[in-house]
Amino acid sequence: MIEKNTPVSAGRQALLALCLSAVAIPAWAQNAAPPTQPEVEQAFREVIANAASVEARSKYATLLVRAGNFEGGIAALEGLLVSPDAPASIRVELGVLYFRLGSYAIAESYLRTAIDDPRLEPALRSQAESLLRDVVQRNKTSQLSGSLMIGVRGQSNPTSATDNSQVYYLGVPVARGNDAGPKSDMDTHFWGKLDHVLDLDKQNEAAVVTSLVAYANHYNSVDSYTKQVGYSKPFDLAILAGSTGIRFKPMAATELTIRPHLIFGGAMANGSAYFTNTGFGIDGDYRASDAMAWGGAYENTKLSFSSREDMTNSSLLGGTRQAIRVNASFEAAPGRFLLAELGYADQDGNAAYTGYRGPQFRVSYLLSYGPPFGSMGIPWTTTLSAGTLRRDYRGADPSVDALTVRNDTEWRTSLLNYMPLTRDLALQFQLEYSNTSSNISNYSNTNTSGSLGVIWKY
């Protein structure tokens, strides 16, 4: 006989934890290693010996999910639904597994049935209702989502001023002015992102995907917007950037998606036009397995700076920029991800000394874990990152040193902690350090920053 109205057993807890933690909703923390083949075979024999046993099938499904075989886990659990007395928790497990496979309509059906079952425990009901909100959103033809953040940040050197006592002017080393050195500052900033997906209802999962990002800040030291030559304070910036294109699967049977798209954007500095950026690109993603995903992008954009009194060389600063990058993410264990990105940029500046080329690399480790306090149970996330980039310029700047072509190497490390307060509200804390080493002392600098923000998702 199938169990009736019983608490979630240890075996089903393990299965639910594996599934729920993988979709980043409240769950029990689990660090399960992939099972061995003899373990899977023994569990299967137990299912054959007692086909109606919830525990035997749950154990077998748990091992299959740990091995990344979600289809097998689904088949093992769906065999229990032939009985009208199947525990409501089985349908929650199936809803999560179908969510992982991207079958949102089936996931919604299972979750709604489970929620409507009065036997479902309150804790599981809360989990199912949380996931159902995501599933309903993903089932819509027109999907709108985004986030807003307001925060404060302190920096030791926001203008990237050199920390060297001597700089070059017309090829001659001169003493750096006291006002031209690094100055710490604080700013209040706003950041917002809006994503819209319009499902075209095609067999290749085609959808129009549009993203907008807005940013604005204000520094404590900026008390008026002047356009004087030699302005040494940081700029208050207002930036809007976006892209739109059609995302689709070129081959329906694969896990590859690509998106050709248009790129657009612009910025204002201290209340006046700063630059515009337009172009095109193509990006893509490929899920090699449930634990491994690849991505990549190519962009070709035109950067044009506005004419300003405080920028005598603004017409020379722009140019055409091409960039290519490849990234990978690997889920080493539930809630533990390793991310890496390798890229190359080539900017053909309007003047040789503004154009550059060079590689960049970044690696991150992401850890998701239960909150150290609070009753919401929503996982916190800590991300450690380190990266480097190289810029080799195309020509010498005669106003600095006509005989030396500039090259820079930048290193950057950061620690970011994301701390949800509710499902839609979170705190974010970040520390970052950067160090730029240049063969011309004018451009060597360091900066340390710390920020705290409140994020609202919608």
C-alpha positions as CSV (number, residue, x, y, z in Angstrom):
1,M,0.0,0.0,0.0
2,I,1.1,3.6,-0.7
3,E,1.6,5.7,2.4
4,K,-1.2,8.2,3.3
5,N,-0.9,11.6,4.9
6,T,2.7,11.0,6.2
7,P,5.4,13.5,6.9
8,V,8.1,13.9,4.2
9,S,10.5,11.0,4.8
10,A,14.3,11.3,4.8
11,G,14.6,9.9,1.3
12,R,12.0,12.3,-0.1
13,Q,13.7,15.2,1.8
14,A,16.9,14.4,0.0
15,L,15.2,14.3,-3.4
16,L,13.3,17.6,-2.8
17,A,16.5,19.3,-1.5
18,L,18.5,18.3,-4.6
19,C,15.7,19.6,-6.9
20,L,14.8,22.7,-5.1
21,S,18.3,23.9,-4.3
22,A,19.1,23.6,-8.0
23,V,16.4,26.1,-9.0
24,A,17.5,28.6,-6.3
25,I,14.4,28.6,-4.1
26,P,14.1,27.9,-0.4
27,A,15.4,24.4,0.3
28,W,17.4,22.3,2.7
29,A,21.2,22.4,2.0
30,Q,22.6,19.3,0.5
31,N,26.1,18.4,-0.7
32,A,25.6,15.0,-2.4
33,A,28.2,13.3,-4.6
34,P,27.2,11.5,-7.8
35,P,26.2,7.9,-7.0
36,T,28.1,4.9,-8.3
37,Q,26.5,2.6,-10.8
38,P,26.2,-0.3,-8.3
39,E,24.2,2.1,-6.0
40,V,21.8,2.9,-8.9
41,E,21.4,-0.8,-9.9
42,Q,20.7,-1.8,-6.3
43,A,18.1,0.9,-5.9
44,F,16.4,-0.3,-9.2
45,R,16.3,-3.9,-7.9
46,E,14.6,-2.6,-4.8
47,V,11.9,-0.9,-7.0
48,I,11.4,-4.1,-8.9
49,A,11.0,-6.1,-5.7
50,N,8.4,-3.6,-4.3
51,A,7.0,-1.5,-7.1
52,A,4.4,0.2,-4.8
53,S,6.9,1.4,-2.2
54,V,7.2,5.2,-2.1
55,E,10.5,4.9,-0.3
56,A,12.1,2.6,-2.8
57,R,11.0,4.8,-5.8
58,S,12.0,8.0,-4.0
59,K,15.5,6.5,-3.2
60,Y,15.9,5.4,-6.9
61,A,14.7,8.8,-8.1
62,T,17.1,10.6,-5.8
63,L,20.1,8.7,-7.1
64,L,19.0,9.4,-10.7
65,V,18.7,13.1,-10.0
66,R,22.1,13.2,-8.3
67,A,23.5,11.5,-11.5
68,G,21.9,14.3,-13.6
69,N,19.2,11.9,-15.1
70,F,16.1,14.0,-14.6
71,E,14.0,12.1,-17.1
72,G,14.8,8.9,-15.3
73,G,13.8,10.5,-12.0
74,I,10.5,11.6,-13.4
75,A,9.7,8.1,-14.7
76,A,10.5,6.6,-11.3
77,L,8.1,9.0,-9.6
78,E,5.3,9.0,-12.1
79,G,4.9,5.3,-11.6
80,L,3.5,6.1,-8.1
81,L,0.7,8.2,-9.5
82,V,-1.3,5.3,-10.7
83,S,-2.7,5.2,-7.2
84,P,-5.1,7.9,-6.1
85,D,-3.5,7.8,-2.6
86,A,0.0,8.9,-3.9
87,P,1.5,11.4,-1.4
88,A,1.1,15.1,-2.4
89,S,4.8,15.6,-2.1
90,I,5.4,13.4,-5.1
91,R,3.7,16.0,-7.3
92,V,5.9,18.7,-5.9
93,E,9.0,16.7,-6.7
94,L,7.7,16.1,-10.3
95,G,6.9,19.8,-10.6
96,V,10.4,20.8,-9.7
97,L,12.0,18.2,-12.1
98,Y,9.8,19.3,-15.0
99,F,10.9,22.9,-14.2
100,R,14.5,21.9,-14.5
101,L,13.8,20.4,-17.9
102,G,12.0,23.6,-19.1
103,S,8.6,21.9,-19.4
104,Y,6.8,24.7,-17.5
105,A,3.2,23.8,-18.5
106,I,3.6,20.3,-17.0
107,A,5.4,21.7,-14.0
108,E,2.5,24.1,-13.4
109,S,-0.1,21.3,-13.6
110,Y,1.7,19.2,-11.0
111,L,2.4,22.1,-8.6
112,R,-1.2,23.3,-8.7
113,T,-2.5,19.8,-8.0
114,A,-0.1,19.4,-5.1
115,I,-1.1,22.8,-3.6
116,D,-4.8,21.9,-3.9
117,D,-4.2,18.7,-1.9
118,P,-5.0,19.3,1.8
119,R,-2.5,16.6,2.8
120,L,0.5,18.7,1.6
121,E,2.6,19.9,4.6
122,P,2.8,23.7,5.2
123,A,6.6,23.8,4.5
124,L,6.2,22.0,1.1
125,R,3.2,24.1,0.3
126,S,5.3,27.3,0.7
127,Q,8.0,25.8,-1.5
128,A,5.5,24.8,-4.2
129,E,3.8,28.2,-4.1
130,S,7.1,30.0,-4.5
131,L,8.1,27.9,-7.5
132,L,4.6,28.2,-9.0
133,R,5.0,32.0,-9.3
134,D,8.1,31.5,-11.4
135,V,6.5,28.8,-13.5
136,V,3.4,31.0,-14.2
137,Q,5.6,33.8,-15.3
138,R,7.6,31.6,-17.7
139,N,4.4,30.3,-19.2
140,K,3.3,33.7,-20.3
141,T,3.6,34.8,-24.0
142,S,4.8,38.2,-22.9
143,Q,7.2,38.1,-19.9
144,L,8.4,41.2,-18.1
145,S,10.9,41.1,-15.3
146,G,13.7,43.2,-13.8
147,S,15.2,44.7,-10.7
148,L,16.0,48.0,-9.1
149,M,18.9,48.9,-6.8
150,I,19.8,52.0,-4.8
151,G,23.1,52.0,-2.9
152,V,26.0,54.0,-1.5
153,R,29.6,53.4,-2.4
154,G,33.0,54.7,-1.1
155,Q,36.1,54.7,-3.3
156,S,39.7,55.5,-2.6
157,N,40.3,56.7,-6.2
158,P,37.2,57.1,-8.3
159,T,38.9,59.1,-11.1
160,S,41.7,56.5,-11.6
161,A,44.3,59.2,-10.9
162,T,47.9,58.0,-10.9
163,D,49.6,57.4,-7.5
164,N,53.0,58.2,-9.0
165,S,54.7,61.4,-7.9
166,Q,56.0,62.1,-11.4
167,V,54.1,62.1,-14.7
168,Y,55.1,62.7,-18.3
169,Y,54.2,65.8,-20.4
170,L,55.6,66.2,-23.9
171,G,58.1,63.4,-23.1
172,V,59.5,65.1,-20.0
173,P,58.9,63.8,-16.5
174,V,57.3,66.5,-14.3
175,A,56.0,66.6,-10.7
176,R,52.4,65.6,-10.4
177,G,50.3,68.4,-9.0
178,N,48.8,67.8,-5.5
179,D,45.3,68.3,-6.9
180,A,45.9,65.7,-9.6
181,G,46.4,62.8,-7.2
182,P,44.0,60.2,-5.9
183,K,41.1,61.5,-3.8
184,S,38.6,59.4,-2.0
185,D,34.9,60.0,-2.5
186,M,31.5,58.6,-1.9
187,D,28.5,58.4,-4.2
188,T,24.9,57.4,-4.1
189,H,23.9,55.4,-7.1
190,F,20.8,53.9,-8.8
191,W,20.8,50.9,-11.0
192,G,17.9,49.3,-12.9
193,K,17.3,46.4,-15.3
194,L,14.3,45.6,-17.4
195,D,14.0,42.4,-19.4
196,H,11.1,41.5,-21.8
197,V,10.6,38.2,-23.6
198,L,7.9,37.9,-26.3
199,D,7.3,34.3,-27.2
200,L,6.7,34.0,-31.0
201,D,5.1,30.5,-30.5
202,K,7.4,28.8,-33.0
203,Q,8.7,25.2,-32.9
204,N,12.2,26.5,-32.5
205,E,11.3,28.4,-29.3
206,A,11.8,31.7,-31.0
207,A,11.3,34.8,-28.9
208,V,12.0,38.5,-29.1
209,V,14.3,39.3,-26.2
210,T,14.9,42.9,-25.2
211,S,17.0,44.2,-22.3
212,L,17.4,47.7,-20.9
213,V,19.9,48.8,-18.2
214,A,19.9,52.3,-16.6
215,Y,22.5,53.7,-14.2
216,A,22.9,57.1,-12.5
217,N,25.0,58.4,-9.6
218,H,26.0,61.5,-7.7
219,Y,29.3,62.0,-5.9
220,N,29.6,64.0,-2.6
221,S,32.4,66.2,-4.0
222,V,30.4,67.3,-7.1
223,D,28.6,70.5,-6.0
224,S,28.0,72.1,-9.4
225,Y,28.2,71.0,-13.1
226,T,30.9,73.1,-14.7
227,K,32.7,72.4,-18.0
228,Q,36.1,73.8,-17.2
229,V,39.2,72.4,-18.9
230,G,41.2,70.4,-16.4
231,Y,38.2,69.3,-14.4
232,S,39.6,66.8,-11.8
233,K,36.5,65.7,-9.9
234,P,34.7,62.5,-10.8
235,F,31.7,62.7,-13.3
236,D,28.2,62.2,-12.2
237,L,27.0,59.8,-14.8
238,A,23.6,58.8,-16.3
239,I,23.7,55.8,-18.6
240,L,21.1,54.0,-20.6
241,A,22.1,50.8,-22.6
242,G,20.1,48.1,-24.3
243,S,19.8,45.4,-26.9
244,T,17.0,43.7,-28.8
245,G,17.0,40.6,-31.0
246,I,15.4,37.3,-31.8
247,R,16.5,34.3,-29.7
248,F,15.9,30.9,-31.1
249,K,17.2,27.3,-31.4
250,P,18.9,26.8,-34.9
251,M,18.4,23.0,-34.4
252,A,15.3,22.0,-32.4
253,A,16.8,18.8,-31.0
254,T,19.8,20.6,-29.4
255,E,20.4,22.7,-26.3
256,L,21.9,25.6,-28.4
257,T,20.2,29.0,-28.5
258,I,21.5,32.0,-30.4
259,R,20.4,35.7,-30.5
260,P,21.4,38.1,-33.2
261,H,20.7,41.6,-31.8
262,L,21.0,45.3,-32.1
263,I,22.9,47.3,-29.5
264,F,22.2,50.9,-28.5
265,G,23.1,53.2,-25.6
266,G,24.3,56.6,-24.5
267,A,25.6,58.5,-21.5
268,M,25.5,62.0,-19.9
269,A,28.3,63.3,-17.7
270,N,27.6,66.2,-15.3
271,G,24.3,66.9,-17.0
272,S,25.6,67.1,-20.6
273,A,25.9,64.7,-23.4
274,Y,28.9,62.4,-23.1
275,F,28.9,59.6,-25.7
276,T,26.6,57.3,-27.7
277,N,27.1,53.6,-28.6
278,T,25.4,51.7,-31.4
279,G,26.1,48.5,-33.2
280,F,25.2,44.8,-33.5
281,G,26.1,41.5,-32.0
282,I,25.3,37.8,-31.7
283,D,25.3,35.8,-28.5
284,G,24.5,32.2,-27.7
285,D,24.2,29.6,-25.0
286,Y,24.7,25.8,-25.0
287,R,23.9,23.5,-22.2
288,A,26.2,20.5,-22.5
289,S,24.8,18.8,-19.4
290,D,22.7,19.7,-16.4
291,A,26.0,20.8,-14.6
292,M,27.9,22.3,-17.5
293,A,26.9,25.3,-19.7
294,W,28.8,27.3,-22.3
295,G,28.1,30.8,-23.7
296,G,29.7,33.3,-26.1
297,A,29.2,36.6,-27.8
298,Y,30.5,38.8,-30.6
299,E,29.9,42.6,-30.6
300,N,30.7,45.3,-33.1
301,T,29.9,48.8,-31.9
302,K,30.6,52.4,-32.8
303,L,31.5,54.7,-29.9
304,S,31.0,58.5,-30.5
305,F,31.9,61.2,-27.9
306,S,30.1,64.5,-27.8
307,S,31.9,67.8,-28.2
308,R,32.5,69.3,-24.8
309,E,34.4,72.3,-23.5
310,D,36.1,70.2,-20.8
311,M,37.2,67.5,-23.4
312,T,39.4,69.2,-26.1
313,N,40.1,65.8,-27.8
314,S,36.5,64.4,-27.7
315,S,36.4,63.8,-31.5
316,L,39.5,61.5,-31.2
317,L,38.2,59.4,-28.3
318,G,35.6,57.3,-30.2
319,G,36.0,54.6,-32.7
320,T,34.9,51.1,-33.7
321,R,35.1,48.4,-31.1
322,Q,35.0,44.7,-31.7
323,A,34.8,42.2,-28.8
324,I,34.5,38.5,-28.5
325,R,34.1,36.4,-25.4
326,V,33.5,32.8,-24.4
327,N,32.2,31.8,-20.9
328,A,31.5,28.6,-19.1
329,S,29.7,27.7,-15.9
330,F,30.1,24.4,-14.0
331,E,28.0,23.2,-11.0
332,A,30.5,21.4,-8.9
333,A,27.9,20.5,-6.3
334,P,24.4,21.8,-5.3
335,G,24.8,25.5,-4.6
336,R,28.5,25.6,-5.8
337,F,29.4,27.0,-9.2
338,L,32.6,27.8,-11.0
339,L,32.4,30.5,-13.7
340,A,35.0,31.5,-16.2
341,E,35.1,34.0,-19.1
342,L,37.8,34.6,-21.7
343,G,37.6,37.5,-24.1
344,Y,39.4,39.7,-26.6
345,A,38.7,43.4,-27.4
346,D,39.9,45.4,-30.4
347,Q,39.2,49.1,-30.5
348,D,40.1,51.0,-33.7
349,G,40.3,54.5,-32.2
350,N,39.9,57.7,-34.2
351,A,43.4,58.4,-33.1
352,A,46.1,55.8,-32.8
353,Y,46.8,56.5,-29.1
354,T,43.1,56.0,-28.3
355,G,42.9,52.6,-30.0
356,Y,43.9,49.4,-28.3
357,R,43.6,45.6,-28.3
358,G,44.1,42.9,-25.8
359,P,42.7,39.8,-24.0
360,Q,40.8,39.6,-20.7
361,F,40.1,36.7,-18.3
362,R,37.8,36.4,-15.3
363,V,37.1,33.5,-12.9
364,S,34.4,33.4,-10.2
365,Y,33.4,31.0,-7.5
366,L,29.7,31.2,-6.4
367,L,28.5,29.6,-3.2
368,S,24.8,29.4,-2.2
369,Y,23.9,28.5,1.4
370,G,21.2,28.8,4.0
371,P,20.9,32.1,5.7
372,P,22.7,32.4,9.1
373,F,19.6,34.0,10.6
374,G,16.0,34.7,9.7
375,S,13.1,32.4,9.1
376,M,12.5,32.9,5.3
377,G,15.0,30.2,4.4
378,I,15.9,31.9,1.1
379,P,19.6,31.1,0.3
380,W,22.3,33.7,0.5
381,T,24.9,33.8,-2.2
382,T,28.6,34.8,-1.9
383,T,30.7,35.3,-5.1
384,L,34.5,35.6,-5.2
385,S,36.0,36.9,-8.4
386,A,39.4,37.7,-9.9
387,G,40.2,38.9,-13.3
388,T,42.8,40.6,-15.5
389,L,42.9,42.4,-18.8
390,R,45.6,43.7,-21.1
391,R,45.5,46.9,-23.2
392,D,48.1,47.4,-25.9
393,Y,47.6,50.8,-27.6
394,R,48.2,51.3,-31.3
395,G,50.3,54.5,-31.1
396,A,52.0,57.0,-28.8
397,D,50.2,60.0,-27.5
398,P,52.5,63.0,-28.4
399,S,51.1,65.1,-25.5
400,V,52.4,62.6,-23.1
401,D,55.4,60.9,-24.7
402,A,55.8,60.7,-28.5
403,L,58.4,57.9,-28.2
404,T,56.5,55.4,-25.9
405,V,53.4,53.4,-26.9
406,R,51.3,52.8,-23.8
407,N,50.4,49.3,-22.5
408,D,48.4,48.6,-19.4
409,T,47.7,45.5,-17.3
410,E,44.8,45.6,-14.9
411,W,44.0,43.2,-12.1
412,R,40.7,43.2,-10.3
413,T,39.3,41.2,-7.4
414,S,35.9,41.4,-5.7
415,L,33.8,39.8,-3.0
416,L,30.0,40.1,-3.4
417,N,27.4,38.9,-0.9
418,Y,23.7,38.8,-1.9
419,M,21.4,38.5,1.1
420,P,17.6,38.1,0.4
421,L,15.3,39.6,3.0
422,T,12.1,38.4,1.2
423,R,11.5,36.8,-2.1
424,D,11.6,40.2,-3.8
425,L,13.8,42.3,-1.6
426,A,17.5,41.8,-0.8
427,L,20.7,43.5,0.5
428,Q,23.9,43.4,-1.5
429,F,27.4,44.1,-0.2
430,Q,30.5,44.3,-2.3
431,L,34.2,44.9,-1.8
432,E,36.5,45.4,-4.8
433,Y,40.1,46.2,-5.4
434,S,41.8,47.1,-8.7
435,N,45.4,47.6,-9.7
436,T,46.5,49.0,-13.0
437,S,50.1,48.8,-14.0
438,S,51.3,50.8,-17.0
439,N,54.6,51.4,-18.7
440,I,53.8,55.1,-18.5
441,S,53.5,56.4,-15.0
442,N,50.5,58.7,-15.8
443,Y,48.2,55.7,-16.0
444,S,49.3,53.4,-13.1
445,N,46.7,53.5,-10.4
446,T,44.9,51.6,-7.7
447,N,41.3,51.8,-6.3
448,T,39.5,50.2,-3.4
449,S,35.7,50.4,-3.1
450,G,33.0,49.2,-0.9
451,S,29.2,49.4,-1.6
452,L,25.9,48.5,0.1
453,G,22.7,48.4,-1.8
454,V,19.0,47.5,-1.5
455,I,17.6,45.4,-4.5
456,W,14.0,45.0,-5.4
457,K,13.0,42.4,-8.0
458,Y,9.8,42.5,-9.9
